[in-house]
Amino acid sequence: MKSKIFLLTILLMGIMGVSLPLRAGSSGLELVWTWNEAKIGSLFVDGDKAYIGSDQRFLTLKISDKYAPRIMAEIPMTASVKSICVSGKYAYVVDSVSEFLDPEPDTGLRIIDVSNPYHPKQIGFYSNY
């Protein structure tokens, strides 16, 4: 349960773009780590791995040590990552310039094989152009 709260805190802080101190008290929350690289646009947790869309990057993180999560791999995207869903060995990643602008030819749904989280690779793409 603490892992889920920890990652939810990362997500909320990434969306808000701020780092707020948490105090232990009746809530029992403990801030153990902060993502300082860029805003988080999307997050998906699967066991001891987290998949993060941070600006124009898709990252896999090992989160088994909550005090020292490690980036395992990073794939550059052509636009901001808006959504991530992982099922089995595939991550479905949506990147888009803006929901208010016309779609770009190289943005859309990307299918990424994450069976080896240290070496994810894009295996499919569907353009929303």
Disulfide bonds with the S-S distance in Angstrom:
none
